[in-house]
Every structure is written in structure tokens, then in C-alpha cells.
Amino acid sequence: MRLSFRMALLAVPMLVLAGCDTSVTPAYQTSPQNTITLQPVAATGKRAKVQQFLVAEGVNTQPTCRLAGPIDVGGGQTAAQALQEAMTAEFLAAGFYSDRGTPLTVTLTNMKVDTFSGYWDLAAVVQSPKLPAGYTVTTRYEYKTSFSAYSACPNAALAFNRAASAFINQIVTNPSFRSAI
């Protein structure tokens, strides 16, 4: 057998197996920065809940990492469910959550990871009955990446929660947030 044919026989299974890895984001942990931001608002007696977390048409919420496979940002949940739970956890940690609070609708308008440059982009429109037109937030969270997919993909999965925290911070520190609740 020719050497190039033998190499091809070895390379094809290796590529197939390389595409089988999934990088999983760990469970979300609340951010002290978000808690500190929300506590003064909670002290005024205002409360809110994330009633809906939607995904705009065309937004890819199942990112992949190079040829290594998918990045599971929700640990088995959809990205929208994971982000809604993260926001709810932040509201609970600050004493800001209530089932009877102002219902917020968050529509994810962008979710992109670049494992070569090392960043997550997240964007959304936040609306409520008190602010039907809503407001827009965008976040770029940069993280350290790697040349190899072996390291770059887990780095991207680990960075998602920090990106989500920064994204939530953009939502709750936006001047329109208080008008929405």
C-alpha cells in the first residue's frame, strides 16, 4: 500500500473521533458584582422575574468549536434556559426576585463564540410591560484561548459563564433597567 493511502486510512478515523468531543460549561455561579448592583434596587421594594427568555430568528445557540465538536453552554439545557436560570439566580441572590414582580422578556439577538481570537459576543433586547419598546445590550467578553482545539474548546466553555455574568451586568446596569421594572 502506498504511504499516502495508509495515512489517509489513519487520518479519517482520527478526524471523525475528534469531532465527537463536547465541551460543557459548568453550572452558573452568581456574581458578587451583579448582587451588589441589584441590592439597592431591591431595597426600593421593586421586584422582577424573567418571564420569557427568547431567541431571535437566526441566532445560533448551539456553537461548535473548530472541528472538535459542540460547546454545551447549558449543561444539557438550551442556551436560553441556561441564561434565564442565570438571571433568575442573580435576582434571587440580591433579594430582587418575586413571582409577582415585573415580568421581563429577554430576546437573545446575538450569541457568538470565536475560539481563535478568544471572545464571546452576547446581545439582547430587554422588554417589560413598563417599557414595551425595551432596550438593547451587547457584551463582548474576551478570554484566553489556545492554538489547539484540545485547550481552546474547554477554555471557551469555561468562559461562557463569565460572559453570561458580564451580559447580565450589562442588562442590570443599563439606565433603562430601572424604567423597565
Order of alpha helices (4+ residues) and beta strands (2+ residues): alpha-beta-alpha-beta-beta-beta-alpha-beta-beta-beta-alpha-alpha
